[in-house]
Amino acid sequence: IAAKANSIDLPTFSPYSGKYVGYIIEKGKLSVDIHYHIEKGKLKAENNIFLDQLTLGDKVKSEDALDLPITLAIALLKNQRGEIDINLPISGSLDNPEFSIGSVIFKAIVNLITKAVTAPFALLGSIAGGEEELSEINFLPGYGRIEPEAEKRLQILSKALNDRPALKLEIMGQVDPEKDRDGLKQAILERKVKSQKLSEGVEKGEAGGSLQDVELKPEEYEEYLTLAYEEEEFDKPKNVIGFTKDLPVPEMEQLMLTNINVGKDELRELSILRAKAAQDWLIKKGGISRDRVFISEPKIETEIEGEKFGSKAKFSIK
C-alpha cells in the first residue's frame, strides 16, 4: 500500500493536538508519504512525515496530553526553514488482536519526542550526519585549550545549532580534582617558562603577543626554565659558599612544581576557562550568536549523584 497527501492544513488537527499534546495548532501544513507492506500477517511500514511551519498556539488542559516539553522537542526537530522532516518506521503482527496502526504510529511519535528531549545531542548528532558525542568535549588535564578532537565535535554541534536557531546552549566547565590539580601545576610551570621568552623578546623590541603563541624550541627550554627558576621565591638549595646551586632540569622542574599551589579557586578558574573556550569557539568559529550561548556555574566536585566529573565542558539545551 502506498499513499501520499500534500499540504494538509494542520489547524484542522487541533482537536487531536489539544487532547494528546496539550496545545492547539496555530498554523502549519502536513505532507505524508507512506509505504506499507503486509505479508503473512506481518506489517512493515515507512511513514515519511513532513511538517512545514508547525506553530503551536494556546495551551489547553488535557488529562491525555503528553507530560513532555513539547515546545523544546519541536525546536530540536525544526530546521532553520521551519521544516520537520521525519521518518517513522513501524512493524507489527496483524494477527495480534491488540495491534492498532494508529496506536503504533502514536507510540512511534511519542518515542521520537521522548528521544528529542531526553537525548537531544544524540538527535542533533544524527541530524548533522555525525555519530560524535556532542554533549561534552574533553580537555587535557590542567589545560583549557580546545584540542583537535574537541574541535571536531564543536564543528558538528555548531552545524546543528545553526540549522536550529530556536535552540539555546548552556555550557558548564568541569574539572577532575585529582588529575587537573597535577595538570594545572604543569600548565602553570609551562606559562612561567614561556613568559621568560616573551619578556626577553619585548626587551629586545620584538612585538609582544600571548603566551599561547610562544613556541619553545627544545634547545631553548633549559635556558628559560633556569630564568624562571631563579625568579621563584621559595628556598632553593645552596652550594658550599652559600649561592644558589645549579641544578639539572628535572630537579628545577620538581622544585617549582612542588611549590606551585593549586586549590579550589584555581580549579574553579580552570572550569570557567574551559567553558569560555568552548563558548568563544562556537561564537567566533561556529557562527553561533552570542545571545544563544551561556556559561553556567562550574563544578569542581569529584562526582554528584553518581556522575563522575572529568576534564570537560558539558553542554545542555535550553
Disulfide bonds with the S-S distance in Angstrom:
none
